[in-house]
């Protein structure tokens, strides 16, 4: 399944975060995001603590801030939504720089921006330190249903192939004098998308039959001792690897206590 395949968000490194068992990193990232989401939005200091915690992890994993920031643009649609909320929400009104805004809308916008930003940053940290080929194995060790693991394996392996095929189809149209951005070519573009879907469906069937004929049951074997495959997490790995999650939960609990 393409042992050398790496997703574009992965950053090569040899830090302790990179070497940590993938199942520990999955659980740590999930708990951290849940703690961030559960924090009362009316509190400001907990989110500053979360940001400081993330920066410590970045320092530990040798991930520079200039690498993280450009990739944060993925949250831009949520920021646009948040900007509109103070004008669209009802309730009590407050004046900000001479502009009348909804107070509930401002709190909602703040909650979306700060929690979304920290959540995206946590996800990017996980992606930057976790190789794509290790993710299915980690999910299997966490007893995730085999169907979900299979879908993820195929998605990680073939998403780049499908993107490349779509690019080749577009280049073929351009070489024949087509203009995909023109309004009158909407029909041709739709047919191209349909053709790509059919190719993807047929490819998926062939891959599934090929894997099934080789005895694949949906579970990724542990393959102990194989080069490049980390051993399952032991008690020490879980204890040390979940330290950021412990701290995030502690911050969230303190925020509720002092709210």
N, C-alpha and C positions, 0 to 999 in steps of 0.2 A: 504493500500500500504506500509506496513512495517513502522510504525511510529518510530520504534527504529533503523531503518537502518542508519548507518553513514559511510561516505566514508573515506578511509584511510588518506586523507589529512586534515581532520577536527581535530582541536585541541580544546579540551574542555576549556572553559573559561567563565568568567562573566564580561569581560570588556565592556566598552561602544561600542566598535567596534563590539563585539559579539552580543550585544543587539540591534544594529541599524537595522531598517527595511531592509529586504533583497533587496527590489526594489531600495533603496537608494544606497546600496553597489554595486549592479549590474551597475547602471548608473555611479557611481563614478569610479569603476574599468575600465569601458569602456572608459570614457572620459580621464582618466589618461593614458591609453595605447595609445589612439589616439594622445594625446599631445606628448608623448615620440616619437612615430613614425614620427610625423610631424616636430620634431626638426632637424635643419640642422646638419648633421653628422660632419661637419668641426669644430663645436664648441665643446669645452670640458667641460667648466664650467656648462652648463645646466644639463649634465648627472650626474655630481657630486651633483648638487642640487636635482635631482630626487632621487638619492641614499640616500641622507640625509633625504628627505621627507619620503621615505619608512622606514628608520630606526626609524624615529619618530613614525610612525604608528605601527611598531613592538613593540616599547617600550610601546605605549599606549595600545596595545592589549595583552601585556605580552607574546610575541612570541620571544623566544630566537634565536639568530643568529645560534646556533648549531642545531636548528630544521630546519631552512630554508636551510642552505647550502647543506646538503646531498640530499635534494629534488631538488636542482637546476641541478642535473645531467641529468634531462630530456632534457636539451638543448644541450647536448653533440653532437648530429648529426649536429646541426647548427654551432657549434664551429669547427668541422672537416671541414665542407664546407668553413667556413671563412678562415681557415688556408691554404687551397688550392688556394684561389682566388689570392693572391699576385703572385703566380707562374704561374697561368693559364691566367690571364688577359693580355691584350696588353697595348699599350700606353707608356708614359714616364717611364723610369726605374730609380730606386734609389738603392743605396747600403746600406744594413742593415746588420751590423756585417760581412761585406765582401761578402754578398750574394746579387745578383742582383734581385730586385723585382719590380713588376709593381706598380707605384704610385696610379693609379686608383683602382687597386686591393687591396692595403693596406687600402685606404679609405673605400672601399666596405666591407672589412673584419672587420674594426673597427665599421662601422655602424651596421653590422649584429650582432656582438658580444655584443656591448653595448646596443643596442635597444632590442635585443632578451633577454639578461640577465634581464634588467629592466622589460620587459614585462612578463617574466616568474615569476619574483619576485612579481609583482603586482598580477598575477593570483594566486600564492601560498598564498599571503596574504588574498585574497578573499576566497579561498577554506578553509584556516585555521580558518576563523572566521564565516563561513556560513555553516549551517547544510544542508545536501543534501535534506532533506524533505521540506525545506523552499524554495528551488530554483524554483520549479514549481509554487508555489503561487506568488512569486515575479514576474515571467515572465507573469503570468496572470494579475497581477495588472498593468503591463507595456503594456498591450494590445498586447502581442505577439500572433501570430496566434495559434489557438487551436491545430492544427495538430503538430506544433513544440513542444508545451507543452506536448502533449500526448506522442510523441516519447521520450522526455526527461524523463518523469515520468517512462515509461517502461524501459528505458535504466538504469536509476539509481537503479531501483528496482531489475532488473534481471541480471545485468552484473556480480555480484558476484556469482549468482546461475549458470550462464553459465561457469564461470571460475572454479567453483567447479565441475561441471559436466565434463568438459574437463580433470581436474585432475583425477577424478575417472576413466574415460576411459583410460587415460594413465597408471594408476596404474593397471588396469585390464590387459592391454597388457603386462606390465612388469611381472606380476604374472604368466603369461603363457609363459614366456621365450622369449618375444619379445624384440627387441632392437630398439626403435624408432629413434635413431641417426644413425643407419646403413643405408648406401646408398641403399641396396637392399630392405629396408622396406619403400621406398618412396611411393610406391603404396598403401601399407596398411595405411600409415599416411594420404595420400590423401583421402582414403575412410573413415577414421575416422573423418576427417574434414568435409566431406560431410554429414556423419551421424549426426554430431553435428549441422550442419546448418539446416538439416531437423527437428531435434528435436526442435531447437530454433524457426523455422518457425511455427511448429505445436503448440508450447507453446504460441507463440504470438497470434495466431488465437484464442486459447482457452481463453486467458486472455482478448482479445478484446471483444469476445462474452459475457464473464462474466461481464465485465464492462458495455457494452452496455445494457445488460439485467437489470442492476441496475440503469439505467438512466444517465450514464456518457455521457456528451456531448463534452468533450475535454477541458472544462474550470474548473479550480480548484476553488471551492467556498471559499469565504473569511473566513467563520466559525468564526465570531466574538465571543469573550468570551470563546472560547474553550481553555483549558489549553495547553500551548506550542505553540500557534499560536499568533504571534505578530500582533498588530493592524496596519492598514495601516499608512503609513508615513504622518505626518502633515507638515505644513509649517516649523515649527522649526526643525523637523527631517531632512527635505530636506536641509535647510540652513546650519545646523551644519555638517550633514553627507557628504556634497559635498565640504567641505573645502579643503581636499587634491586635489580634481579635480580642484577647483579654482586656487590653487597654481601651479598645474602642467600646466594648460593653461597659467597662467601668465608667468611662466618660459619659455614656448615655444614661446610666443609672444615676450618676451624680447630678446630671442635668434635671432629671425628674425629681430628685430629692430636694434640690434647691430652687426648683421652679416656683 
